[in-house]
């Protein structure tokens, strides 16, 4: 894989993320010609995939069009596959058409939680009906990876369970991670008890007032148990902290 940086920064302000918490909020894209040239170089030098590094490949329409054009220009026999991140709130019909043109290997979509208190602590807005509709639209051409965070401020064991019921009913792969405090993020800055979230942890995965250590352990145990039972869910795959819980049966 060849890594191609296409943009820095973010248009959102999620509190757990470093990219969203620079003093200057916004998107700083790399020159279009440079991005196209690096994609062409990767293809010419035999790369099987390109990792397009950014907070959301579909934030900037001109950039997305340029990336799609650069890959269209590569001979299909040498065309590398794509790994990148998509944000469902910026997925109008034209952007969806462009995304569908890309030869996807791994598309990452962050949901993180459906719990209103956890969403508020992250400063994220998610309209669940629209999110579900977007995942179904994407699943017509690629199975995306939907990410969930365990142990968010404001979340609870019950709230996490509701999030999992939501994502397991999606035509997607699901990856769950313990909350990790990125240096530079607002969550790291405010990790001591506070009105904003009450994070008591100095290490990843620690407990806080709404999610006790016992409940975190119960959630982890319940996730791992899903892999030992019959799989009635629409989700194709489940992973937890970089380990596979459930994989789809191999064909042939």
C-alpha positions as CSV (number, residue, x, y, z in Angstrom):
1,X,0.0,0.0,0.0
2,X,1.1,3.5,-0.8
3,X,-0.1,6.3,1.6
4,X,-1.3,9.5,-0.2
5,X,-2.1,12.4,2.0
6,X,-5.0,14.3,0.4
7,X,-6.1,16.7,3.2
8,X,-5.5,17.7,6.8
9,X,-7.9,19.1,9.4
10,X,-11.6,18.5,9.7
11,X,-14.9,20.3,9.3
12,X,-16.3,18.9,12.5
13,X,-15.2,19.3,16.2
14,X,-15.4,15.8,17.7
15,X,-13.8,15.9,21.2
16,X,-12.1,12.5,21.1
17,X,-10.2,13.3,17.9
18,X,-6.9,15.1,17.4
19,X,-7.7,16.2,13.8
20,X,-10.8,18.1,15.0
21,X,-9.1,20.1,17.7
22,X,-6.5,22.3,16.1
23,X,-6.8,26.0,16.9
24,X,-7.7,26.7,13.3
25,X,-10.7,24.7,12.4
26,X,-11.2,23.7,8.8
27,X,-9.9,21.6,5.9
28,X,-6.5,22.2,4.3
29,X,-6.3,20.1,1.1
30,X,-3.2,19.2,-0.8
31,X,-2.8,20.5,-4.3
32,X,-4.9,18.5,-6.7
33,X,-2.1,17.9,-9.2
34,X,0.1,16.5,-6.4
35,X,-2.6,14.1,-5.2
36,X,-3.2,12.9,-8.8
37,X,0.5,12.5,-9.5
38,X,1.0,10.4,-6.3
39,X,-1.9,8.1,-7.2
40,X,-0.5,7.7,-10.7
41,X,3.0,7.0,-9.2
42,X,1.5,4.3,-6.9
43,X,-0.2,2.6,-9.8
44,X,2.9,2.7,-12.0
45,X,5.0,1.2,-9.3
46,X,2.7,-1.8,-8.6
47,X,0.9,-0.7,-5.5
48,X,-2.1,-3.0,-4.7
49,X,-3.8,-0.2,-2.7
50,X,-3.6,3.5,-1.9
51,X,-4.5,4.8,1.6
52,X,-6.0,8.2,1.1
53,X,-5.2,10.0,4.3
54,X,-7.8,12.6,5.5
55,X,-10.6,12.9,8.0
56,X,-13.3,12.5,5.3
57,X,-12.7,11.9,1.6
58,X,-16.1,13.3,0.7
59,X,-15.7,16.6,2.6
60,X,-14.3,18.5,-0.5
61,X,-16.2,17.8,-3.7
62,X,-13.5,19.1,-6.0
63,X,-10.9,16.8,-4.3
64,X,-13.2,13.8,-4.5
65,X,-13.8,14.4,-8.2
66,X,-10.0,14.7,-8.8
67,X,-9.3,11.4,-6.9
68,X,-12.0,9.6,-8.9
69,X,-10.6,11.0,-12.1
70,X,-7.1,10.0,-11.2
71,X,-8.1,6.4,-10.6
72,X,-10.3,6.3,-13.7
73,X,-7.3,7.2,-15.7
74,X,-5.3,4.2,-14.5
75,X,-5.4,1.0,-16.6
76,X,-7.9,-1.3,-14.8
77,X,-5.3,-4.1,-14.7
78,X,-3.0,-1.8,-12.7
79,X,-5.6,0.2,-10.8
80,X,-4.9,0.1,-7.0
81,X,-7.7,-0.3,-4.6
82,X,-8.7,2.4,-2.1
83,X,-8.7,2.7,1.7
84,X,-10.1,5.9,3.2
85,X,-12.7,7.5,5.5
86,X,-16.2,8.7,4.5
87,X,-18.6,10.8,6.5
88,X,-22.3,10.0,5.9
89,X,-23.6,13.4,6.8
90,X,-21.9,14.7,3.6
91,X,-23.2,12.1,1.2
92,X,-25.4,13.8,-1.4
93,X,-26.3,11.9,-4.7
94,X,-23.3,13.3,-6.6
95,X,-20.8,12.4,-3.9
96,X,-22.3,9.0,-3.6
97,X,-21.9,8.5,-7.3
98,X,-18.2,9.5,-7.2
99,X,-17.6,7.2,-4.1
100,X,-19.2,4.3,-6.0
101,X,-16.7,4.8,-8.8
102,X,-13.7,4.2,-6.6
103,X,-12.3,0.6,-6.3
104,X,-12.7,0.2,-2.6
105,X,-10.7,-2.1,-0.4
106,X,-11.7,-0.6,3.0
107,X,-14.1,2.2,3.6
108,X,-14.2,3.5,7.2
109,X,-17.3,5.3,8.6
110,X,-17.3,6.5,12.2
111,X,-20.6,6.3,14.1
112,X,-19.0,5.9,17.6
113,X,-22.4,5.8,19.5
114,X,-26.1,6.2,19.3
115,X,-26.4,7.4,23.0
116,X,-27.5,11.0,23.0
117,X,-25.4,11.8,26.1
118,X,-22.3,10.3,24.5
119,X,-23.0,12.1,21.3
120,X,-23.3,15.4,23.2
121,X,-20.0,14.7,25.0
122,X,-18.3,14.2,21.6
123,X,-20.1,17.2,20.1
124,X,-21.3,14.9,17.3
125,X,-24.7,15.0,15.6
126,X,-26.0,11.8,14.1
127,X,-29.4,11.3,12.6
128,X,-29.8,7.6,12.8
129,X,-32.4,7.2,10.1
130,X,-30.2,9.1,7.7
131,X,-27.1,7.1,8.8
132,X,-28.9,3.8,8.2
133,X,-30.1,5.0,4.8
134,X,-26.5,6.0,3.8
135,X,-25.1,2.6,4.9
136,X,-27.7,0.8,2.9
137,X,-26.9,2.9,-0.2
138,X,-23.1,2.3,0.2
139,X,-23.6,-1.4,0.8
140,X,-25.0,-1.7,-2.8
141,X,-21.4,-1.5,-4.1
142,X,-19.2,-2.0,-1.0
143,X,-19.4,-3.3,2.6
144,X,-18.2,-0.4,4.7
145,X,-16.6,-0.6,8.2
146,X,-18.7,1.1,10.9
147,X,-16.7,2.1,13.9
148,X,-18.0,2.2,17.5
149,X,-16.2,3.4,20.7
150,X,-16.7,1.6,24.0
151,X,-16.5,3.7,27.2
152,X,-17.4,7.2,25.9
153,X,-18.2,9.9,28.5
154,X,-21.9,10.0,29.0
155,X,-22.4,6.5,27.7
156,X,-23.6,3.6,29.9
157,X,-23.8,-0.2,29.6
158,X,-27.4,0.1,28.4
159,X,-26.5,2.8,25.9
160,X,-23.6,0.8,24.5
161,X,-26.0,-2.2,24.1
162,X,-28.4,-0.1,22.2
163,X,-25.6,1.1,19.9
164,X,-24.6,-2.4,19.2
165,X,-28.1,-3.5,18.4
166,X,-28.3,-0.6,15.9
167,X,-25.0,-1.4,14.1
168,X,-25.4,-5.2,14.1
169,X,-28.6,-4.6,12.0
170,X,-26.6,-2.8,9.3
171,X,-25.1,-4.3,6.1
172,X,-21.6,-3.5,7.3
173,X,-18.5,-4.7,9.0
174,X,-18.4,-3.5,12.6
175,X,-15.3,-2.6,14.6
176,X,-15.4,-1.7,18.3
177,X,-12.6,0.0,20.1
178,X,-12.1,1.0,23.7
179,X,-11.9,4.8,24.1
180,X,-8.3,5.9,23.6
181,X,-7.2,9.4,24.5
182,X,-5.4,11.0,21.6
183,X,-2.7,13.5,22.5
184,X,-4.1,16.9,21.6
185,X,-7.7,15.9,21.8
186,X,-10.2,17.7,24.0
187,X,-10.9,14.4,25.8
188,X,-7.2,14.2,26.8
189,X,-7.2,17.8,27.9
190,X,-10.3,17.3,30.0
191,X,-9.6,13.8,31.3
192,X,-9.9,14.8,35.0
193,X,-13.4,15.0,36.5
194,X,-15.3,17.9,35.1
195,X,-18.8,18.9,34.2
196,X,-18.1,18.3,30.6
197,X,-17.6,14.6,30.8
198,X,-15.9,13.5,34.1
199,X,-13.2,11.5,32.5
200,X,-11.2,10.0,35.4
201,X,-8.7,8.1,33.3
202,X,-5.1,8.7,32.4
203,X,-4.9,5.5,30.4
204,X,-7.0,4.2,27.5
205,X,-10.1,2.2,28.3
206,X,-10.5,3.5,31.9
207,X,-13.8,3.9,33.8
208,X,-15.6,7.1,34.4
209,X,-18.8,8.2,36.3
210,X,-21.3,6.9,33.8
211,X,-19.5,3.7,32.8
212,X,-17.9,1.8,35.7
213,X,-15.0,-0.6,35.4
214,X,-17.4,-3.5,36.1
215,X,-19.7,-2.4,33.3
216,X,-16.8,-2.0,30.9
217,X,-15.8,-5.5,31.6
218,X,-19.3,-6.8,31.2
219,X,-19.6,-5.0,27.8
220,X,-16.3,-6.6,26.7
221,X,-17.4,-10.1,27.8
222,X,-20.8,-9.7,26.0
223,X,-19.0,-8.7,22.8
224,X,-16.7,-11.7,22.9
225,X,-19.6,-14.0,23.6
226,X,-21.3,-13.0,20.3
227,X,-18.6,-14.9,18.5
228,X,-19.5,-18.2,20.2
229,X,-23.2,-18.1,19.3
230,X,-25.2,-18.5,16.1
231,X,-25.0,-15.3,14.1
232,X,-28.5,-13.8,13.4
233,X,-27.3,-10.3,12.5
234,X,-27.2,-8.4,9.3
235,X,-23.7,-7.2,10.0
236,X,-21.1,-9.3,8.2
237,X,-18.2,-9.1,10.5
238,X,-17.5,-8.0,14.1
239,X,-14.1,-7.0,15.5
240,X,-13.1,-5.7,19.0
241,X,-9.8,-3.9,19.7
242,X,-8.2,-5.3,16.6
243,X,-9.2,-8.9,17.2
244,X,-11.9,-10.7,15.2
245,X,-15.0,-11.7,17.1
246,X,-17.0,-13.0,14.0
247,X,-15.9,-13.5,10.4
248,X,-18.2,-14.4,7.5
249,X,-17.8,-18.0,6.2
250,X,-15.3,-18.4,3.5
251,X,-16.7,-19.1,0.1
252,X,-15.6,-22.3,-1.6
